[in-house]
Amino acid sequence: MTGYDPDSVKCVVWDLDGTLWDDIAVETPTDELPLPRPEMLAAIDALAARGVLSSIASRSAPTVLDRLAAGRPEVRERFLAPQVSWQDKSESLRRIAKDLGIAVEALVLVDDSPYERAEVEALLPGVRTLAPEDVPALLAAFEGREVTPESRERVRRYRTEETRRAEGERFSGSREEFLRWCDMRLTIGAATPDEIPRALELAARTHRLNSSGLTPDRLRELAASEGHTLYTARMADRFGSYGVIGAALVDRTDPAAWSVPLLALSCRVAGRGAAAAFLFRLMRRAGEAGAGTFRVILRPTDANLEMRILLRQAGLRRADDTPGPDAAVLVRSLHGDLPEPPPYLHVTEQDHREDAEA
């Protein structure tokens, strides 16, 4: 794991035979599965405590997963979006990433088979693969990293997300009707001290919905400087709380033109209107504070196409002045009608002293 950034790891995918346990499950003489290796279960639990998910990719009979759920539910519940079938490991990883709503590059595969690791490395070159004996080094890469309350709750929230997805598949109405039925609520306000670590985490770990890739250190520095406000967005629905799902740094040093050096949202809320609602309410708040223009710093990447589309849909267009060759300033006027959040999302704002001082 030398030189590897643990902030990029969102899910560790575990092989079963020879990795999670010693024997081959389909060759056991009874329906009882092999005993999991205690050190592997301990590693899975240690990763979960740091907000890293675990899943399964095993080339085996699909009934093995049913046997795991029936015979060892305390083991089965550790894994999200598991894939047990005879398909290639690379295809299993693609499905896991899709089900979890994360980039496939955010996965790490632990597998005892050099062949399986090579197949994944060849077809998914952005995925890191490890042998079981590399797991202690994987854990060591996370030592000393700050663990936020959001991180500790991440596994539970992804389990709740599985419930949401299942309810959505059973829902008989349209997608918008389902989202309205979910009773989604977004609360926007200046970050409280206990929310700042989560905002820094969003800056480091989000890619699809991240405007600039501002580093956590730079974000902390700017947020503490005069004329800057760090905003957060919390979300909840009938299934429970998502926690803090968005962060935006607003530069108000020019009262006539609010600038956003960073807009970052969790991929867990992609497709639900939260990113648009957060951005639109910041624009409205800027207009109410007397600003005439609204600017966003954008650093285009292969991963943040979704963010770029959102900014364009919000009416932001490239300005003449740019901060560097790899970045652009997007700007729009705040005069006239401003876009509104989706009607199925209830948005509330909290009053804060920083706005009054602006």
N, C-alpha and C positions, 0 to 999 in steps of 0.2 A: 504493500500500500504506500510505498515511498512516493512522495510528490503528488499524492492523490488528495483531492479536496473532499472531505466528508460532507460538506454542504451540498454536494451534487448527488449524494446517495439518498434516495427517498424510499427504496424498497430493496430488500435482499431476498432473492429467490433461491429456495433450497431444493436440491435433489433429494430423493428419498433413499433408495437402495444404495448402500455404501457411503452415504453422507449423513442423513438424519439418523439412520440406523444401520447396523452392520450387514444384515442379511437381505435376501431378495424377497419381497412381500408375496409375490405370486407363487413362490416355491415353498411357502410354509405349509406344513401338513394339516393345519387347522385354519379356521378363520381368524385366529389370534395373530395380530401383526407383530413384527419384531419390536423389541423394546427400543425406544429412542435413546440416543446417547445423551447422558445428562449434561455434558459440556455443550452440546448443540442447543438443547433447550435453554440452558443458562445464557448462551450467547443471544438467542432470539429474544429472551426477556430483557437482557441488557440493552439491546438495540431498541426495543419497544419503549423502554424508559427514556430513551433519547429521541423519540419521535420517528424512528425508522421502522417502516412496515416490513412484514415478512409474508412471502407467498411460497407456493410450491410449483415446480415444473419437473414432472417425473414421466419418463417413458415407461408406462406400465398400464395394467388393466384399469379402466375407470372405476371398477368396483372397489379398488384399493381405497379410494377417497371415501366411499360409503362405509367401508369397514373401519376406517379411521374415525369417522363421525360417530359410528355406533359403539365402537369399542374403547376409544380414547378421546372423548369429546374435549377434555382439557387440553389435549395436544392440537386437535383440529381447530379449535377456536383461536389459536395463535396466528392462523394464516388467512389472508384475504385473497380473494380471486384466484384460488388454486387451480392448476391445470394438471390433470392426470390423464394421459392418453398416449397413443402410440405415435402422435405427431412429432415433428422435429422440435427440438428445444427452442430454436429461434422463433418458431411460430407460437409456441406457448408463451414466450416472453412478450411477443407483440400483443397477444390477447390479454395478458396480465396488465401491461401498460395501458391498453385501451380501457379495460374494465375499471382501473383505478384512476383514469384520467390524468396520467402523468406521461412524460416523455420516456421512450424506451431507454434513452441514455441515462435515466435516473435509476436504472436497475443494476444490481450486481448479482451475478450467478455464482452460487457455491455448488460445485459438482466434482465428484471423485474421478469422473471419466475424462481423460485428456481428449478423447474424440469429441465428446459433447461440448467441451469448452472450446475446442477448435472450430466446431460447426457454428457456434454462437459468435465467436470472434470474427469468422469469415463473413457471415451474413449480417451481423449487427455490430460493426466495428466500434460503435460508441459505448457498448456494454462491457464493463470490467468483469472478468471471470476469475474465480479463485478456487483452489483446491481446499478440501476441509482443513488441512494443516495450516492454511493461511488465515483461518478465522481469528486467532488471537491478534494477528497484526491488524485485521479489520477493526476489531474492538479498540485496539490501541490508538487507531487514527482518530477516534472520537474522544479520547481522554482530554480533559481540560476544556472541552467545549461547553459554553453556557447552555443550560437546558431550561427552556422557558415553560411556563404552565401550558402553553399551546402545544409544545412538543410532547409533554407527558400525556396529553389528551388526544394526540393525533390518531393513535390506533383505534381508540373507542369511536372517534368521529368518523373514521373510515368505515367502521362496522355500521354505524348509523346510516352512512351513505349507501351501503349495500341495501339497507331496508328501504331507503328512498327510491333506489333504482328498481327494486322489486315492486314497490307500490306503483311506480310509474308504468311498469310493464303491464300491470293489471288494470290500470285506469282506462276507462272506456272513452273518455273525452279527448279533446285536442291537447297538444303540448301546453298551450297557453292556459287552458282550463285546468290542467293538472298543476301548473305553477301557481295559479291563483288559489287552488284548493290547498296548496302547501302552506299558505298564509305566511309568506316570507316577509321578514322585517329587517330593514337595514338602518343602523344608527351611526351617524357620522359626527365626529367632533375632534377637537384637538387632543392629541395623545396624552394620556395620564402617565405618570412615571412608571407604573408597572406595565404599561403597554409598549414602552420603548424597546425592550428586548425583542418582543415579537415583531415590531416594525423592522428592526435590524435583520431579523431572521428572514422576513419576507424579501428584503432587498437582496439577501445572499442566495436564497433558495428558489425564488421564482424565476421563470424564464419565458413562459408563454405570454403572460400578462405582466411584463416588466418593460417600462419605457426606456430606461437608460442604463441599467446594470450598475448603478451607483453603489460603491462598496459600503459595507456597514460602517467602517471607520470614517469615511467621508460623510456619510449620512449623519452619523452622530455629531460630527464636527459642525456641519451646516445647521442641524436642528438646534444646536445650542447658541448659534450666532444671532445677532440682533436682526430683526426684520424677517425671521423665518419661523414658520409654524409647521409642525409635523402633525398631520391629521391621520386618524385611523377610522376604519369602518368595521363595525361588528354586525354579524348576521345571525338570525335565528328563524326557525319555522316550526311547524307543528310537531316535527320529529325531535327537535332539540336545538341547542346552540352550535353554530359553526365556530364561535369565538371571533377573534380579530382576523378578518380575511383580507384587509386592504390597508395600505399605507401610502400617503402622499406627502411629499415635502413641498411646501409652498413658500416661495420667495416673494415677500411683500416690500422689499426695499424701495421699489418704484411703485408708489400707490396707484399709479395710472395703468400699470401693466403687471398683473400677477403672473409669476412664472413658476412652473412645476419641474424641478430638476429630477424628480422621481415619482412615478406612479406605478405601484406594484400590487398585484392581487393574487391570492391563492388560486391555483388551477382547480381546486375543489368547487369553486363557484362559477367556473366557465360555463357559458350558455344559459345562465339564469338572470342576466340583466344587472348583476351587482356591479360589474366594472363600469358599465354605462351610467348607472345611477350615481355611483361615487363621483365619476368625472363630471357629470352634468350638474350635480349639486355644488361641487367646487366652483364651477363656472358661474352658477347663479350667486353663490356667496361672494365671489369676486365682484360681480356687477353690483350687488347690494352695498358693498364696501366702497364703491365709487370708481372701480377700475374700468377702463374702457376696452382693454384687450386682455387676452388670456393666452399664455404661451406654455408649451410643453417641450422639454428637451427629449429628443428621440435618438437612440443609437440602434439602428436596424440590425437584427441578427437573423440567423436561420430559424430561430425558435419563436421570435415575438411577432410573427405575422398577424396573429389575432389582435394584439395591441395596436399594430399599425392600422388595421382595418377599423378598429373602434375609433381611433383618433381622426381618421378621415371621415367617418360617418358623423362625427361630432362637429364637422366643419372646420377642422384645423388644417391649415395648408402651410407648406414650407415657406419660411421667411428668407430674405436675402442674406441676413447675417447668420453665420453658423459658428459653433464653438470649436470646430475642428473637422478634419477630413472624414472621421468616422461617425459624426453626429450631425444632427440637424435641429433647427428651431422651428417648431410648428406653431402657428399663431392664428387666432380668429378674433373678430370684433365681438364685444359683448353687447352691442347695441341691437335693438330689435328682438325678435322672439328667440329664446334659447330652447334647446331640446329638453324634453321632459323624460324622467325615468319611466321604465315600462309600467303600465297600469297595474300589473299583478304584484308589484313590489312596493310595500309600504316603507317610505323613507322618512325618518325623523332626524332632526339636527339638534345638537346640544349647544347652548350658548356658552361662550368662553371669553375670558377677559382679553385674550390676544386679538380677537376680532374687533372688540370695542376700541382697542388702542390703535388699530390699523387706520 
